Amino acid sequence: MLDTIPEVECDVAVIGGGIAGLSAAITAMHEGAEVILLEKAPKLQRGGNTAIADAQIRYPHESDEYCPTGQTKDDFFNAFMRVSRGRANKELIQTIVDNAADVVDWLTELGVQWEKGYPNVAGYRRQPVGGGWQLVDTLYKHLERGGVHVAYGTSAEKLLTNHTGRVVGVRALEPDGYTDVKTRGGVLIASGGFEANPEMRVRYLGRFMDNVILRGTRYNTGEGLKMALEIGAMPAGQWGDFHSAVLDARSTPFECGVTAIYIFQLGLFIDEDGERFLDEGEDFRDQTYVKFSKAIMNHKSGVVFNVFDNKVRTEDPDAWKRAIRTSEEPYEAETIRELAKIINVPPERMEQTIQAYNSACQPGTFDPLRLDGLCTKSLAVNKSNWARPLDTQPFLAYPVTGGITFTFGGLKANTNAQVIHTSGRAIPGLYVAGEPMGELYYYNYMGATSVLRGAVFGRIAGQHAARGRK
């Protein structure tokens, strides 16, 4: 005789406990819904990629004590579309733009406190005090006070549907066995992408992606995407690309978190042969760091050196401190030739490269807060902005590479966060938010918008799922 799988009932089941899932669960709770949150990780590792991130939020806002750079709604929308080469879903982006300020105010009301984010950025941003871990901890405590049941160590494995095709629950694997969570309002998939799944990485991202630094949580292994595709959800977005960052190459290879060099645009990238190979000043850091990190991964051995002189470190020590996120110290020397020997790069060639760069730097006013046009001329690869000679001792170098944070491919959804079937209709009772939602990022990444998109669509999904209960 077959064992019967036990059942529990609720109004809304949320799969995944990062910013998207937490925003949905809290919103549904505020709507009066009975909510169950399924968190694959144990309690001490809860929070998904959000918990490991700095969790900075970029959104349309005037400059203030958190950021000297403001940005209008139109500027924000246009930048998002430009960074995605026009491929992002305009309706989804407009929804983020229209809801961004309300989301930040809502997080503030829930107890999130704010501080300055990274320096020298393209648009307004701020960071939660304590980073992503403090952000998710604040939201979990709010859920707990509201009586929401959080099932830790519980993975979702299969969506349950009725004869009409409506999603009516999810089969979950708890530490002691399976449970069918039946829902009256809906199921939200907020369980991340497939970045921690080597098999899926190789299948969708390429044959060398089995061995790559994983920045985020080990628990984002793609089950949420798989179970939605199994019931006919439409895949959408760029399944062959991913979010990365310019990381210290000495980072731990698994769940390394934030070990990035976020001021690279003020220095140079020098490869193993002592050559420059890209325009470090093409655009603001938060609109090139994902693109550049993947260029580094695909260049020769996949590791290069981010080289600075001491001006960058001493002119604005606060900016340096906020932008250098690795705990490892830079390699340091009094001359470029000595530095080249330390990092095992051909000394003569590296010295020639930097001398040529220094000679090509044009006169002008350096301003890290804007695209200052301070450039080089007559080089094979010119630097478009922030090009100043490297001439102040000591000289510094960080070994850098790329890594994977989250994947870009996801599920097609409408502005109500409903998942769309391959037939073109919305799948009743199924919602998506956060990383599993497709059509937002292509080729590159709009810096500091991942937590924002998760919170915006998490709230929308939680509200619609709660109001859909019978």
N, C-alpha and C positions, 0 to 999 in steps of 0.2 A: 504494500500500500504506500502510495506516494505521500510524503509529508505535505501538509498544507502550509503555505506561506502566510504568516500572520499579517494582518492589516491594521493600519491606523488611519484616521481621517483628520483632515484639516482643510482650511480654506485655500491656503497658498503654500506650496513647497518651493523652497529656494535652494538651488544646487550651486554651492560655492560660497565661501565666506570672505571674499575680498571686498573692495569698495562697492562693486556693483551689487553683489548679493546682500551686503549689509544695508545699502541704501534701499533696496527693494523690500527687504524684510521689515525695516523700521517704518517705511511708508505704508506698507500693508497693515502693520500693527496699528499705526495711527488711524487707519481707515476702519478699525474694529475687527479686522480679520484674524483668524487663528492661523498662526504661521509656524511651520517647521523649517529650520535651516539645516541642510545637510552639508557638513564640512568634512572633507576627506582627511584633512590633517588632524593630528592630535591637538589638544588645546594649546599646548605650548608653542606650536608651529602654525597656529591659525592665521588667517588673514591673507592668504594667497600672495601674489606678487606685491600687493599694496604694502604688506607688512615689511617687506625687504627693501622697499624703495624709499627715497626721500619724500615722495608723494607730493611734489610741487604742483601747483595748479596755475595755469596760464589762462587768462580770460579777459574780455573787454573791461577795462577799468582805467580810471585816471591815475596818474602817478601819485604816490603817497609815501608814508614812512617805510613801507615794505619794498617799494620798487620805484626807482626814479624814471622809469619808462612807462608811459601810458599807451593804450591802444583802443581804438574805436571798434564797434561791432563790425563795420564794413572792413576795416583793416584786418581784423581777426579772420573773418570769413574769407577774404581774398588771399590772405597768407596761407590758410588751410588748403585752398584750392590750388594755389601755385605750387606748394610743396608736394602735393599729390599729382602734379602734372595735369590737373583738371579732371582726374578720374574719380575723386571722392564723390559720394552721393550727396548732392547739394541739399536735398531736403533733410537728411540726417545732420549735416553740418549746420544748417540753419537752426535746427532744433537745439543743438548744443549751444550755439551763439545766443539764442533767445532765452535759454534756461540757465545759463552759466552763473550769472550774478545771484539768482535766487538760490541756486545750489550752494554757493559759498556762504550765503547768509544763513541757510538752513543748517549747514555744518557748524557754523559759529553758534547758533542757538542750541545745538546739541552738546556744546561744550568744547569744540575744537578751538584751540588758540593758534595764532599765526606769528610768523617771523619772516625775515628777509629770505628770499630764495637766492639762486645763483646770480652772480653779477654779469654785466655786459650782455644783456639779452635783447631779443627782437621785440618783445611785447611784455606787458605787465604780468607779473607772477608773484606768488607768495608761497610759503611753505608752512605746513603744520608744525608747531613746536613738538619736538620729539620724533619728527618724521613719520613714515608710514606706520610703524609699530604703534606709536602713541595714537595716531588717527584711528586705526582699527580697534585698539583697546578701548578708546572712548566710545565708539559705536557699539561694541559688544556689551559694554556695561549698560548702555541704554536699552539694548535688547533684553538683557537679563532682568533689569528692573521692570520691564514690561511683561515679563513672564513667557517670552518666546523660548521654545525648546530648541536648543542647538545640539544636533547629533554629531559629536566629534568622532573621528576615525570611521566615518561612514561615507562610502562612495556610491554614487548613482550609476546604475548599470543599464537600465532600460526604461523607456517611456511607455506608459500604459495608455491605450486608446480604447474608445468604445466603437460601436458599429458605425457611427457617423464620422469617425475620424478625429473626434475631439480627444485631446489629451486630458486624461482623468486621473493621472498620478504618475508615480515613478517607483521602480523597483530599486531598493537600496540594499547594499551589503554592509551590515553592521559587524562589529567584531564577533558577535555570536550567531550570525546568520542573516538570511534575507528578511526584509520587511517590505511590504507593498504600502507605500504612502499614497492614499487616495485623496484627491483634491476636489473641492467644489468650485474654486475660482480659477486656478491655473498653476502651471509649473514654470519657473523661471530658470533658464540655463545661464549661469554666471560663473562657470567652472574653469575659465581660462582657456588658453589655446593648447597646442600640442608640443610646446617648446621643450618639455622634459621627457618626451618620448623619442628615443633614438630611431626607432623604426619609422615613425611618421616623419621625423625630420629628414631622414634619407629619402623617403618616398616623395616628399613634396619639395624639399629644399636642396637636395643634391647629395651625391655619394660621399662627400667628405664631411657632412654635417653630423656624423655620429660622434665625432670627437671635437667638441666646441665648448667653450666656457659657458656654463649655465648661470646667468645672473639671478634668475628668479627661483620660485619654489619648485621642489621636486615633484609636487603633486599635480601639476598641470600637464596631464598626459593625454588629453584629447577625447576622453569618454563622452563629454557633453556634446561635442560636435558629432561624434560617431552615432550616438543614439538619435539625434535629430535627423541626420541624413538617412538613417534606417527607416524612418517613417515618412520620407519624401520631402524633407526640408531642402530648399534651394541653396546650394553652396554659392557664396558670393565673396568678392574681394580678391586680394592677391595671395592665393594659396602658396605661391612660390617665393614669398619674401617674408621678412621678419624685422622686428625692432632689435637694434643692437646699440653699442656705445663704444667710445674710445676708452678702453680699459687698460689699466696697468697689466702688462703681460705676466706679472708675477702673482696675479690673483689666484685664489683657490679655484679649481675647475668646476666646483659644484656649489650652487647657492651662494655665490660670492657677494651678492648684493651690490651696493654702490661703491665701486672702486675706480671710478672714472676720472679722467683728466678733463675738466670742463672749462679750461681756459686755453685749449690747444691753438685757437685761432690767433693768439698773440705770439706764438712761436713758429717753428718749422717742423715738418715731418721729414726725417732723414732715413733712408732705407739702409739695408745691410751693405750696400755698395757705396754709401756716402752721397747718394743722390736725392734731390727732391723729386716728387712725382705727382703732386696735386696742388691746387690753389687753396692754401689754408685759409685765406681771407675772402673766399667766394661769397659768404653770407654770414649772418650771425650764427654763433655756435649752436643755438637750439634749433636751427633749421638745416644744419649740415652734419651733426655728430653721428646720426644713424647712417647716413650716406657714406661718410668718411670711414667709419668703422668697418663697413663691409668692403670698401675699397682697400683698406689695409689688409683685411683677411684674405683678399684675393691677390695681393701683391707679393710676388716672390715667396719668401718663407712665411708670410703672414704676420710678421712682427717688424715694426719700425720703431724709430726713436723720436719722441717729441722733445725738441731742443729749444731751450730758452737761454737768454742771458739774465743777469741779476736785476735788470730794470723791472721786469715783470713781477718779480717777487717782492721788491722793496718799495716800488712806487705806490702800490695799493695793497698793503699786507692783508687787509680784511677780505678783499676780493680774492686774493691768492688762497687764503685759508678756506673760503667758502667754495672755491672752484676745484681745489685739489682734493679729491675724495679718497685717494688711496692712503693707507697707513705706511706704505713703503717709502723710504727716502729716495730722492733722485740721485743718480750718479752725478758727480760734481768734479770740476777741474778748473785750473786757472787759465788754460788755453784750450782752443778747439782741438788742436792736435792731441793734447793729453786726454781730453774727453773721448776722442775717437779711439784711442788705445784702450781706454777703460771699457768701452762698450763693444770693442772688437769690430770696429768699422775701419776701412782703409783710411789712415790719418791724412795722407796727402789729398785724396779725393774729397773727403769731407771738408777739409780746410779750403780747397778750391771752390767747392759748392757754396760755402757760406761767404767766402770773399766775393764771389760773383754776385751773390744775392745782396750783400751789403752795398756793393758798387751800383747796383741797379735800383736801389731805393730812392724814390723821388722826394723832393721837399714838400712839406705840407704840415698840417696840424693833426696830431694824433688824438683821436677821440674814441675810446672803446665803447661808448654808449650809442654810437651811430655808425652807419656805413660811411667811413670818413674819406674814402677815395685815396687814402695814402697807399700808393702802389709801387710796384717795380715795373721797369720797362726793359725790353730787349732780351728777356730770358726765354728759354724754351717753355718753361712753366712760370708764369708771372703770379704774383700775389696781388689781389685786387684791393684789399683794405688792410689797415693796421700793419703796413710793411715798414718796419723800422730796422736799422742795422742791429745785428747781434754783436755788440762791441763792449759790453760791460761785464767785467769779471765778478764772480766766477760764472762759468757756463754750466748749465744743468741739462740732464737728459732723463726722460722716463721711457722705458720700453713699453710700447703699447700694441694692442691688438684689438680684435672685436670679440663679441660674445653674443649670446642670444637672450633676449629679455622676454619677448612674446612674439607670437606669429600673427601675420596680417590676415590670413584667410579665415573666413567665418561663415555665418549664416545670413541669408538675405532677410531683412526686416523692414517694417514700415516705421513711421514716426511715433506710433504707439508701442513700439518695441515688440510687436507681434511677429513671429517667425512666418515667413512666406513659403508655401508649398511650391514644388516644381510646376504645378498647374497654374500658379499665379495667385491663388487665393491665400488668405491668412489661415494658418492652422489654428483652429479654436483651442484655447486653453494653453497655448505654448508661447512663451516670451523669451527674449534674449537681451542681455546687457553685458557690457564690458568686452573683454577680449574675444568671446565667441561671436560677436556681431561683426559682420563683414562690411565692406565698402567705405571704410573710413581712411585707411592708410594704404598708400601705394608708393613703392620705391624708397620712400623716405619717411620721416616722422615729424609732425608738428610738435616741437618740444613742450613738455609739461601739460599734455592734454589727455593722457590715458586715464588718470584718476578722475579727471573732469568728465570724460565721456561715460565712464562707469557709473558715476554718481547721477548724472543727468538721466540716462536711460534706465538705471536701476530704479530711480524714483518713479519714472513714467510706467515702467513695467509693474512695479508693486502696486501702484494706484489702480491700473486697469485690471490686474489679476484680482485684487481685493473686491473691486466693484462688480466683477463678473461672477462672484459666488452666488449660488442659488439658495 
